[in-house]
Amino acid sequence: MSTPPPPQSPYGAPNPYGAQNPYATGPYGQPQPEPQPVGYGWGVPPMAPPPPPKRRLGLVFGILGGFVAVSVVGFAMYGSKLADVGFPEAKYRLSLPRTLADNRYELTRDVSDSEGQKLKEQAAGSWDVKLAGVAYGHYSPGGDKAKGDLVVMGLYGRFKDPEWSRNDMMKGGGDGEGAKVVVAPEDFHPAGSGGITITCEVSTRTDSGVKVTLPLCGWVDANTSGAVFEVTNTATTDDPSDVDLEKLAATTLQIRTEMRKPIG
C-alpha cells in the first residue's frame, strides 16, 4: 500500500501544517481569506519577506485592531460589587467631532454602531454603570491614515465609582496573547483638569514577529469614560520608555473636553 502524498497548500507546494490550513479561520474563529501580501489586517503568510517601510503601518494597524479587541472587556466590564444605589445624575454625553485636539486629528472612521456595540454588550448589566451610549472612532493626523491611528473608545451614562472603574479599565492593556504592559500605569493631572485624573500606561503587542508599542490613556468621571490608544508610523521601533505619557495625558484631557457635551 503506497504512502499518500502530503497535503497540498493553496500554492501547490506541500503544506507544512498538515491537512489543517492555518488560515482557515481568523483570530476570532471567523472565515479567513487566503494569505495576502502585508497590508491592513492579519493575513500575513509565514516566512514572508520583510515588507517595505511604507507598507509596515498596515501590519501595525492589524495588530492594533487585535489589541483594541482584547482590551474591550477590560474597558467595559467594570462590574463592581457595590449596591445598586447612589448613581450620579446624567448631565453629559460624548460625541465624535470631525476633528480633535485643536484640529490635529481628523475622523476617518466612526464605528460606534459596529465595534461600539460590543462595548455596549459588555457593559450591560454592570452594577456600577448605567450605560446610555457609546462614541467609538478612529482619527488620523490631518486625516492621513499613513501617518498613524488614534483610537478613541468612549462610554457615557452614569458611573457610580469613577476611580475604581478607571483603575480597573487600565488592567485591560495587558490582556490577550502577545500583549504586555511595559510601562506601569501612572496618574496625571494636566493643567485645566479640574481634579480629573488621567491614567496612562504603555503596552506592547507582538504578532507575526512584529512588536508594536501602544501608549494608552484613560479617564472616568461621573458621566463619561474614555480610552485613547495611539499608534504612529514608528510604532515598531519606538522604545516604550521614551513615550511621553505626560504629553499624551494632556492630549487625552483635551480630547475629553472636545467630546464631552451637556445633555439637552
C-alpha positions in Angstrom: 0.0 0.0 0.0 1.6 3.3 -1.1 2.0 6.2 1.2 -0.4 9.1 0.3 1.2 12.3 -0.9 1.5 15.2 1.7 -1.4 17.6 1.7 -1.1 20.4 -0.7 -1.2 24.1 0.2 -3.2 26.6 -1.9 0.0 27.4 -3.7 0.8 23.9 -4.9 3.6 23.2 -2.5 3.3 20.7 0.4 1.5 22.2 3.3 3.9 22.1 6.3 1.0 22.3 8.7 -0.7 19.1 7.5 -4.3 18.9 6.4 -5.3 21.9 8.6 -4.9 25.2 6.8 -3.7 27.7 9.5 -5.5 30.4 7.6 -8.9 28.6 7.6 -10.1 30.8 10.4 -9.2 34.2 11.7 -8.2 35.1 15.3 -11.8 35.0 16.4 -12.9 31.9 14.6 -14.3 33.7 11.6 -13.6 32.6 8.0 -10.3 34.0 6.8 -9.3 34.7 3.2 -6.2 33.1 1.7 -3.0 35.0 2.9 -2.2 38.1 1.0 0.9 40.4 0.9 1.3 42.5 4.0 -1.4 45.2 4.3 -4.2 46.1 6.6 -5.2 43.1 8.8 -3.9 39.8 9.9 -3.3 37.9 6.6 0.5 37.7 6.7 1.9 34.4 5.3 4.6 32.7 7.3 8.2 33.3 6.1 7.1 36.3 4.2 9.9 38.7 3.3 10.1 41.9 5.3 7.5 44.4 4.0 8.8 47.7 2.6 8.8 50.6 5.1 5.8 52.3 3.5 3.6 49.2 3.9 4.6 48.4 7.5 1.9 50.6 9.0 -0.7 48.3 7.6 0.5 45.4 9.7 0.8 47.7 12.7 -2.9 48.7 12.3 -3.8 45.0 12.1 -2.0 44.4 15.4 -3.6 47.4 16.9 -7.0 46.1 15.9 -6.3 42.9 17.9 -5.0 44.8 20.8 -8.1 47.0 21.0 -10.4 44.0 20.6 -8.8 42.2 23.6 -8.9 45.4 25.7 -12.6 45.9 25.2 -13.5 43.6 28.0 -11.1 45.4 30.4 -12.6 48.7 29.3 -16.3 47.8 29.6 -16.6 45.1 32.2 -16.4 47.2 35.4 -18.9 45.1 37.3 -18.1 46.3 40.8 -19.7 44.7 43.9 -21.3 47.9 45.1 -25.0 48.0 45.7 -27.3 49.4 43.0 -27.8 52.8 44.7 -26.1 56.2 44.6 -25.8 56.7 40.8 -25.0 60.4 39.9 -27.3 62.5 37.7 -26.7 62.2 34.0 -25.6 65.6 32.8 -23.1 64.9 30.0 -22.7 62.7 26.9 -19.9 62.0 24.4 -19.8 62.8 20.7 -17.3 62.3 17.9 -16.3 65.7 16.5 -14.9 65.9 12.9 -11.6 66.9 14.4 -9.9 66.5 17.8 -7.0 68.1 19.7 -7.2 71.6 18.1 -7.8 70.1 14.7 -4.7 67.9 14.7 -6.6 64.7 14.2 -9.5 64.1 11.7 -12.1 61.5 12.0 -11.5 58.6 9.5 -14.0 56.0 10.8 -16.9 56.1 13.1 -17.5 52.6 14.4 -19.9 53.5 17.2 -22.7 51.4 15.6 -20.5 48.3 14.9 -17.5 47.9 17.2 -19.1 50.2 19.7 -22.0 47.7 20.0 -19.5 45.2 21.6 -18.8 47.8 24.3 -22.5 48.2 25.0 -23.0 44.5 25.3 -20.0 44.0 27.6 -21.1 46.9 29.9 -24.8 45.8 30.0 -25.7 44.7 33.5 -22.6 46.1 35.3 -23.7 47.1 38.8 -21.8 50.4 38.8 -22.6 51.6 35.3 -25.9 52.8 33.9 -24.9 53.0 30.2 -26.6 55.5 27.8 -24.4 55.3 24.7 -21.1 54.8 23.0 -18.8 57.0 21.0 -16.1 55.0 19.2 -13.9 56.3 16.4 -10.6 56.3 14.6 -8.7 59.5 13.9 -5.5 60.2 11.9 -3.2 63.2 11.9 -4.6 65.5 9.2 -6.9 62.7 8.2 -3.9 60.8 6.7 -4.1 57.2 7.7 -0.5 56.7 6.6 0.6 58.9 9.5 -1.0 56.9 12.3 -4.2 56.0 14.1 -5.7 57.5 17.2 -8.4 55.2 18.6 -11.0 56.8 20.9 -13.4 54.5 22.8 -16.0 56.3 24.9 -18.9 55.3 27.1 -21.4 57.7 28.6 -24.1 57.4 31.2 -23.8 57.2 35.0 -20.7 55.9 36.7 -21.0 55.2 40.4 -17.3 54.8 41.3 -15.1 56.6 38.7 -11.8 55.9 40.4 -12.4 52.2 40.8 -13.6 52.0 37.2 -10.6 53.9 35.8 -8.1 51.6 37.6 -10.0 48.5 36.5 -10.1 49.8 32.9 -6.3 50.1 32.7 -5.9 46.4 33.6 -7.1 45.6 30.1 -3.9 46.8 28.5 -2.1 43.6 29.3 -4.9 41.2 28.3 -4.6 38.9 25.3 -1.9 36.8 23.8 1.2 38.7 22.9 0.2 41.8 25.0 2.2 43.1 27.9 2.2 46.3 30.0 5.8 47.5 29.9 5.3 51.0 31.5 3.1 50.8 34.6 0.0 53.0 34.9 0.7 56.5 36.1 -1.8 59.2 37.1 -1.6 62.7 35.6 -3.4 65.9 36.4 -2.7 68.1 33.4 -3.3 71.9 33.6 -7.0 72.6 33.5 -8.1 69.1 34.6 -10.3 70.4 37.4 -9.4 67.4 39.5 -10.0 64.8 36.8 -7.3 62.1 36.8 -5.9 60.8 33.5 -4.2 57.5 33.9 -1.7 56.4 31.2 0.5 53.3 30.5 2.4 51.8 27.6 1.8 48.3 26.4 3.4 46.2 23.6 1.7 43.7 21.4 3.6 41.1 19.4 2.1 39.4 16.4 3.7 37.8 13.3 7.1 38.6 14.8 6.4 42.3 14.9 6.3 44.2 18.2 4.2 47.3 18.4 4.4 50.0 21.1 0.9 51.2 22.1 0.5 54.1 24.6 -2.9 54.3 26.3 -4.5 56.9 28.4 -8.0 56.8 30.0 -10.4 58.7 32.3 -13.6 58.0 34.1 -15.9 60.7 35.6 -19.5 60.7 36.9 -20.9 60.6 33.3 -18.2 59.7 30.8 -15.4 57.2 30.4 -12.8 57.2 27.7 -9.7 55.3 26.5 -7.3 56.8 23.9 -4.9 54.5 22.1 -2.2 56.0 19.8 -0.2 54.2 17.1 2.3 56.0 15.0 4.3 55.1 11.9 7.3 54.5 14.2 5.4 52.1 16.5 7.6 49.2 15.5 10.8 51.0 16.5 9.6 53.1 19.4 11.2 52.4 22.8 8.3 52.2 25.3 10.4 54.0 27.9 10.7 57.0 25.6 7.0 57.6 25.2 5.9 61.0 26.6 2.9 59.9 28.6 2.6 63.4 30.2 2.1 64.9 26.7 -0.4 62.1 25.8 -2.3 62.7 29.1 -2.6 66.4 28.2 -3.9 65.4 24.7 -6.4 63.0 26.3 -7.7 65.7 28.6 -8.2 68.0 25.6 -10.0 65.1 23.7 -12.3 64.6 26.7 -13.1 68.3 26.7 -13.9 68.3 23.0 -16.0 65.1 23.1 -17.9 65.9 26.3 -21.2 67.8 25.7 -24.0 68.8 28.1 -27.2 66.8 27.7 -30.1 68.8 26.4 
